[in-house]
Amino acid sequence: MIVQICIGSSCHIKGAPDIVAMLQKAVEENHLENDITLCGSFCQGKCNRVGVTIQVDDDIYSGVTREGFDAFFKEKILAKLR
């Protein structure tokens, strides 16, 4: 699975560095290092007023926040791997 986190200026301001750190920690805690490739990307054209845009394989999700991260990770990443 390839997970691309937008690190463009808009998402950077809305917390991309924190989301990157949270993703790295979640991947490590769930021992998914061999299953997930994390990478950065610039604007994916799906900017939202709140949160960060993340592409998981071919699916793009906008508005990922620190507060909603756990649900996002469980529903959009873990569920696809199980």
C-alpha positions as CSV (number, residue, x, y, z in Angstrom):
1,M,0.0,0.0,0.0
2,I,1.2,3.5,-0.9
3,V,0.2,6.3,1.4
4,Q,1.0,9.8,0.1
5,I,0.7,12.7,2.4
6,C,0.3,16.2,0.9
7,I,3.1,18.4,2.2
8,G,2.1,21.4,0.1
9,S,1.9,24.8,1.7
10,S,-1.8,24.6,2.5
11,C,-1.6,21.2,4.1
12,H,1.6,22.0,5.8
13,I,-0.1,24.9,7.6
14,K,-3.1,22.6,8.5
15,G,-0.9,20.0,10.2
16,A,0.8,17.8,7.6
17,P,4.0,17.5,9.7
18,D,2.0,16.2,12.7
19,I,0.0,13.8,10.4
20,V,3.2,12.5,9.0
21,A,4.6,11.8,12.5
22,M,1.3,10.1,13.5
23,L,1.3,7.9,10.4
24,Q,4.9,6.9,11.0
25,K,4.1,6.0,14.6
26,A,0.9,4.1,13.7
27,V,2.7,2.1,11.0
28,E,5.5,1.2,13.5
29,E,3.1,0.3,16.3
30,N,1.1,-2.0,14.0
31,H,4.3,-3.6,12.5
32,L,3.3,-2.5,9.0
33,E,6.7,-1.4,7.8
34,N,6.7,-4.1,5.1
35,D,3.1,-3.4,4.0
36,I,3.0,0.4,3.8
37,T,5.2,2.9,1.9
38,L,4.8,6.4,3.3
39,C,5.8,9.3,1.0
40,G,5.1,13.0,0.6
41,S,3.5,14.7,-2.3
42,F,2.6,18.2,-3.3
43,C,-0.9,19.5,-3.9
44,Q,-3.3,16.7,-5.1
45,G,-6.0,19.3,-6.0
46,K,-8.4,18.2,-3.3
47,C,-7.7,20.9,-0.7
48,N,-10.1,21.3,2.1
49,R,-10.6,24.2,4.5
50,V,-9.7,21.8,7.4
51,G,-7.1,19.1,7.6
52,V,-4.6,17.4,5.3
53,T,-5.1,15.5,2.0
54,I,-3.9,11.9,1.9
55,Q,-3.9,9.5,-1.0
56,V,-4.1,5.8,-0.1
57,D,-3.3,3.8,-3.2
58,D,-5.9,5.3,-5.7
59,D,-8.2,6.8,-3.1
60,I,-7.9,10.5,-2.1
61,Y,-9.1,11.7,1.3
62,S,-9.2,15.3,2.3
63,G,-9.7,16.9,5.7
64,V,-7.6,14.4,7.8
65,T,-7.0,16.1,11.1
66,R,-5.1,15.2,14.3
67,E,-8.4,14.6,16.0
68,G,-9.8,12.4,13.3
69,F,-6.5,10.5,12.6
70,D,-7.3,7.4,14.6
71,A,-10.6,6.8,12.8
72,F,-9.0,7.6,9.4
73,F,-6.1,5.1,10.0
74,K,-8.5,2.3,11.2
75,E,-11.1,2.8,8.4
76,K,-9.0,3.8,5.4
77,I,-5.7,2.0,6.0
78,L,-6.0,-0.9,8.5
79,A,-9.4,-2.1,7.0
80,K,-7.8,-2.3,3.5
81,L,-4.9,-4.4,4.8
82,R,-7.0,-6.9,6.7
